[in-house]
Amino acid sequence: MDALSLRIGQGYDIHPLQKGRPFRLGGLTLPHPENLGPMGHSDGDPLLHALMDAILGSAALGDLGTFFPDRDPRWKDADSALLLQRLLQDPRLQSWKLVNLDATLFLSSPPLAPFLPRLKTRLGELLQASPHQISLKAKSGNGQGEIGRGEALAAQVVLLAQLPPPSPYSLEENHLP
């Protein structure tokens, strides 16, 4: 096997909250005390969207919209966990392995502390990684801005991944040295 290189990826996503939508986060549906959920073309899961952008960034493959454009009706109301699984099947990501992930979730409600272990387990399942490789934190916005007012939900992800180094002779897009 070729030597692996370490690559950093980062992602950020924000979605407005809407009454009557499922509260999707990290591939789970969680209860929301005001029956709010993130709006989006897909299920609006900002944690998985930020995660996919971080994965793509670590591999220099662009962004989520390149793979799953919001203009494409195939992705309407799609489960972001299935989008992540589909993304990880891309041949250019076959050797991608998570070293560690650090995510910050920005929301005023619901309190996430009771759900963090389930979220870490679910992310570990989706990434074929140990929950010990995953750090999750939640910030409330302290009443400030759209997050603090409970109008939006956001996520920021930074990760370190192992990938085979790109060939210096490759002319494929996103695989230049």
C-alpha positions in Angstrom: 0.0 0.0 0.0 1.2 3.5 -0.8 2.2 5.8 2.0 -0.6 7.9 3.3 -0.7 11.6 3.6 -2.5 13.6 6.3 -5.0 16.2 5.0 -7.1 18.8 6.8 -10.7 19.6 5.8 -13.1 22.1 7.1 -16.8 22.7 6.5 -19.6 25.0 7.6 -23.3 25.0 7.0 -26.3 26.9 8.3 -30.0 26.4 7.8 -33.0 28.4 8.9 -35.5 26.6 11.2 -39.1 26.0 10.1 -42.1 24.8 12.1 -43.2 21.3 11.2 -40.0 20.1 9.7 -38.1 17.1 11.3 -35.1 18.2 13.4 -32.3 16.4 11.6 -28.8 16.5 13.0 -25.9 14.1 12.5 -28.1 11.6 10.7 -30.6 11.4 13.6 -34.1 12.9 14.1 -34.1 14.6 17.5 -37.1 16.1 19.4 -37.4 19.9 19.3 -39.5 21.5 21.9 -41.1 24.0 19.4 -41.5 21.4 16.6 -38.8 23.2 14.5 -36.5 21.6 12.0 -33.9 22.8 9.5 -35.1 23.9 6.0 -33.1 22.7 3.0 -33.4 21.1 -0.4 -32.4 17.8 1.3 -33.3 17.1 4.9 -31.3 20.2 6.0 -28.9 18.4 8.3 -26.1 21.1 8.8 -23.8 18.7 10.7 -23.7 16.2 7.9 -23.5 18.9 5.2 -20.5 20.6 7.0 -19.0 17.1 7.4 -19.3 16.3 3.7 -17.7 19.7 2.8 -14.9 18.9 5.2 -14.3 15.5 3.6 -14.4 17.0 0.1 -12.0 19.7 1.3 -9.6 17.2 2.7 -9.5 15.4 -0.7 -9.4 18.7 -2.7 -12.7 17.6 -4.5 -14.7 20.8 -4.2 -17.9 21.2 -2.2 -21.2 19.6 -1.5 -23.1 21.5 -4.2 -20.7 20.0 -6.8 -21.8 16.5 -5.9 -25.5 17.1 -4.9 -26.7 20.4 -6.5 -29.8 21.9 -4.8 -31.2 22.4 -8.3 -31.4 18.7 -8.9 -34.8 17.2 -7.9 -33.1 13.8 -7.1 -31.8 15.3 -3.8 -35.1 16.9 -2.8 -35.8 15.9 0.9 -32.9 13.4 0.6 -31.5 11.8 3.8 -28.1 13.4 4.3 -26.8 10.2 5.9 -27.5 8.5 2.6 -25.8 11.3 0.7 -22.7 10.9 2.9 -22.7 7.1 2.3 -23.0 7.8 -1.5 -20.2 10.4 -1.3 -17.8 8.0 0.5 -18.4 5.5 -2.3 -16.8 7.9 -4.8 -13.7 6.0 -6.2 -11.5 9.0 -5.3 -12.5 8.6 -1.6 -12.1 4.8 -1.4 -8.9 5.1 0.7 -10.1 8.1 2.7 -9.9 7.4 6.5 -10.8 9.7 9.4 -8.0 10.5 11.9 -10.2 12.8 14.0 -13.1 15.2 13.7 -13.9 18.2 15.8 -17.4 19.7 15.3 -19.2 22.7 16.8 -22.9 22.9 16.7 -24.6 26.3 16.9 -28.2 26.3 18.2 -30.3 27.7 21.0 -32.6 24.8 21.4 -32.9 21.9 22.1 -30.1 21.4 24.6 -27.7 18.8 23.0 -25.9 17.4 26.0 -28.2 14.4 26.3 -27.9 13.6 22.6 -24.1 14.0 22.1 -23.3 10.3 22.9 -25.9 9.2 20.3 -24.6 11.7 17.8 -21.0 10.6 18.2 -22.0 6.9 17.8 -24.0 7.7 14.7 -21.1 9.7 13.1 -18.8 6.9 14.0 -21.1 4.4 12.2 -21.4 6.6 9.1 -17.6 7.2 9.0 -16.5 3.7 10.1 -14.6 5.3 12.9 -14.6 5.1 16.7 -16.6 7.7 18.6 -13.3 8.4 20.4 -12.1 10.0 17.1 -15.0 12.4 17.2 -15.4 15.6 19.3 -18.8 17.4 19.4 -19.5 20.7 21.2 -22.6 22.8 21.2 -22.9 26.6 21.5 -26.1 28.5 22.2 -25.4 31.9 20.7 -26.3 33.5 24.1 -29.4 35.2 22.6 -27.4 36.8 19.8 -28.1 36.7 16.1 -30.2 34.2 14.2 -28.7 31.3 16.2 -29.4 32.9 19.6 -32.9 33.8 18.6 -33.6 30.2 17.7 -34.1 31.0 14.0 -31.3 28.9 12.6 -29.0 25.9 13.2 -25.4 25.8 12.1 -22.4 23.4 12.2 -18.7 23.8 11.8 -16.5 20.7 11.2 -12.7 20.4 11.1 -11.2 17.0 10.4 -7.9 15.3 9.8 -7.9 12.5 7.3 -5.5 10.0 5.8 -5.4 9.7 2.0 -3.0 8.3 -0.5 -0.9 11.1 -1.9 -2.1 12.2 -5.4 0.1 11.2 -8.3 2.4 14.0 -9.4 1.6 13.0 -13.0 -2.2 13.0 -12.6 -4.0 15.6 -14.8 -7.4 14.7 -13.4 -9.3 17.7 -12.0 -8.8 17.9 -8.2 -5.8 15.6 -8.3 -3.1 18.0 -9.3 0.0 18.0 -7.1 
